[in-house]
Amino acid sequence: MSIALRNVLSVALLIATSLCLSNVVQAQDKQLLDLEKDSLKFGFIKLTDCAPIVIAKEKGFFESEGLQVDVIAQPNWKTLLDNVITGELDGAHMLSGQPIAATIGFGTKAHVITAFTMDLNGNGITVSNAIWEAMQENDPALQSETPPHPITAASLKPIVQEKLDGGEKLQMGMVFPVSTHNYELRYWLAASDIHPGMYTKSDIGGRTDAQVELSVTPPPMMPATLEAGNIQGYCVGEPWNQAAVAKGIGVPVTTNFDIWKNNPEKVFGVTKSWSDENPNTHLAVIKALILAGKWLDETDEAGNLTNREEAARILSRSDYVGADFDVIKNSMTGFFYFQKSDKRAMPDFNVFFKHNCTYPWYSDGVWFLTQMRRWGQITEPKPASWYDEMAKEVYKPEIYLKAARMLVEEGLLAEGDIPWETDGYKAPTSDFIDGLTYDGKKPLEYLKAHEIGNKE
Amino acid sequence: MDSGGLSFSNLTTKFETTMLRPTPEKTKTPSVPFKYRLVKAIDVAGLNFLTPVVRLCFGEEPRKQLKDIGLYIVIPILAMIFGVCGWFVVSEMVVTKSGKLPNPSETLAAAGSIWDFHVRENDKLSAFELTGAQRDARMAAVESRLKELEPLEEEINKEVTEEGKRAEERTQQRTAALEKKYDEVKKELDSAAEEREKALKAKSESIDKSDVDAKKAYIADVRKHRKALDVAKERLRDLKGRIKTLKDLKDDKLAAVLRKQTQIAEERQYLGKMKDQLTKTNRDLKVAGAKKKLDADLAAFYDAEPSKMYLAASKFVKGESRIEKLKSSEYAKPSTLPFQIKRSLLCVFVGFFIGTAIAIPLGIMCGLSKTVMAAMTPIVALFKPVSPIVWLPVCLIICSAMIPDPDKHFFTQWMWNLPILGKYQINPAFLASACTVALCSLWATMTNTALGVASVDEDHINVARVLRLGFWDRLFKIVLPSALPLVFAGLRISLGVGWMVLIAAELLSSSEGIGKYVWDQFNNGGSRSFANMVVVVFVVGIIGLILDRMMVVFQRLVSFDESPTAV
């Protein structure tokens, strides 16, 4: 390289450093990977928990890994999954159950994997105003502006029974057959002895023996479907519970934080073949997503989330989530409106990084598998080892740890943020609404513990 | 389209010269006054409402022209004004839980913000590519604007909190009377119920144990009491509902302040991203950074010991290829409405051409041969009424199956590398939408072509016989020219149908385009989404209108009654 050219370059660099000293220094420390593919397309559903992908794009985390990413809204979970499988999308914001179900062949069969859990919690169960009033009549404790939580489905039971006596079934909405929402809603109902119906070989709608019928509605359509009277309640992610409050069409009765504290919610899913063909690109994506999650959960000394307001502003853009800023802000900044008059602090309503959230836990995969078996989506009983094998087919902590190691070396992540030594199973927990204990290593015992549903 | 139109008019001129039409002087005289040529041009363009203006300018029958202007220009304008006024009034009355129906000025504002979004995304794209002094200048502009915004943002945030409090007070004022009433009524009803209950309990003691009638009467009393309780409950529920309705009313003032806040916050967001695009994510700077690293790598390679030379060299080569990649990298710009409109237009024309390519030959065969017509009739009758909503999933499955992995399939790869079409990212969803358009729109062209071909004037056929024309000559010189007006009438209907079908198809296939935009807005459910959807109503309408006018021009150009040379 000629001396003149070098001079020009060093002048250019001087300008650059003077413009953004810290950034350039940071960029130099980065270990840029040898990317197989540098322009990517990721899909998402209009929900606030798509935040890590959107933030990684808008705050430049993807770009500093050398990636240019198109983030494209998808109309529903089925189309999203199909687009990932056909290669139309490189990866997507997915329901935890989707990679598992695709891999074991419930629904569309394809080997989909995940190396990144996007968030914990973040869902709510909303019922229509009429049902809420009836629930209040059944349980006088609810007749207050700020009723005591958690609210169980016990006060819903008489309504269900009344409907059944009249030859009708209460209709509720969830977003996808293998969605967290389906399992949470079922868990909530079954914990109060309401049968939500079983899947069988011939009944893929999951309504056999149902006392409450569940049907699929895409998340953004939930409020409109409730308002139209097709369903009387639903379980969905944010902002669609807060939207019901803002529009005055329903009342969120519980969040999934009350059903299972810090439960896994969305994952970032890609097909196995995509990951095999683009291992470095996959690593770069996971690196950017980890940083985005960390950015989202940053707090000041007082423990207030500092970046969430900006995140809510970005998400309210109409090509992202598009709901009003103040609706998104409600749940994103650590609060939740149960009614217009009932605003409560819920600092852990959306977790994007804390509690080792981003690590892809095998025990999370096993929990979803137990629920699939409990409700008959897995039609045959399986041995305990099968649960472990399947979880390991789908959850790929080795990729995650490799990406995290690079970030630690670059000085962007603290050593203590990542559970390096774990075997992939979280400690047993009894943080459920019905107080049962779940141990990922003993799936069969967990199945037996439930009253309703398959027991083996 | 242009070349097609030209060859059609060539055909007609040829046809005229061979057939020696009875009014050749009109077209052949070169000195047709300018006025008539203009009027004719207006007529061909389908803008007949302008004719009286032209005639008036030339001073022809002013009274009649003024009357025509009144009828064809003033009255439509008045109707439009009336419509807009009506819209203002109606929008105040249509109040849904998703917000009020946006009025014209809100719709205009929404159109403005859609355009802003488009401009800002283009800015980000150009900022990504800016270099040298230009970049510095842009950076300075961005920073000064950011400084301007800071106090504004503080002010508006304060205003929002204050207005929020005031809005709460207003709501309280609105509901205070009703809530007081509710409390009073509840007290009254509760005490009444209590008294009744007490009375009933007291009465029970006075009833003789064996007095069946009295006991029956007692049951009736309890029943009455329960009924009264239900009535009371109903009354309270009604009151509560009224309070809730008042509480749920949207506060206009607060909404206005919030809108302003959103505007400022969005601009800040945009400027923040612009800053990134001009500094740390700027392509040129990234390349410069990578080059510096490459120099270091090269130096390291020269200093490397033999055992480490291979590693150092491969590091250098990797760095080289990274720079190449960086140089060709592009900012991933989200789709904006103008881009989506262009993609939709492309899609509708692709579908329309596929449809036409099938419909016209089939139509001609049907028109020429009664046998083919008889064979085709049941097929046409069966498929014509099938709705686009049914075709789309079928097309989607077929197209996705034919192009399994669009990222690697040779067809999509070839398409994506084409110079102009490339950026529209033609994918299976696009093709499925286009095929749906084709399947729904080809019937009008087909039936009209068949009709046009079948109803060629007997005299013309006889002349052809006399001239002993062959099959192809007969087809291209006699049959087609005289069928063309009807063919074009069919094409016009087809394009209109295709445009309507396309929006629905895009909405379902989520192929990037106007339909997807509408669906995304519906899904957003934000306070601005409603107005954005109304904007799209007009966008779709105006584009549909332009497409229709275009087809009218083509139709007039090929019809015999008017001289096409006038344009």
Interface residues (C-beta under 8 A of the other chain):
Chain A: M1 R6 L9 A12 L13 I15 A16 L19 C20 N23 V24 A27 Q28 L32 D34 L35 D38 S39 K46 K57 E58 K59 G60 E63 S64 G66 Q68 V69 D70 V71 I72 A73 Q74 P75 T79 D82 T86 G87 E88 D90 N129 E133 P218 P220 M221 P223 A224 E227 A243 K247 G248 I249 E310 R313 I314 S316 R317 S318 D319 V321 G322 A323 D324 F325 D326 V327 K340
Chain B: K97 S98 F117 G132 D136 M139 R237 K244 K247 D248 L258 T262 A265 E266 Q269 K273 D276 L278 T279 K280 T281 D284 L285 K286 A288 G289 K291 K292 K293 D295 L298 K318 R322 K325 L326 S329 E330 Y331 A332 P334 S335 S400 P404 D405 P406 D407 K408 N427 P428 A429 S510 E512 W519 D520 Q521 F522 N523 N524 G525 G526 S527 R528 S529 N532
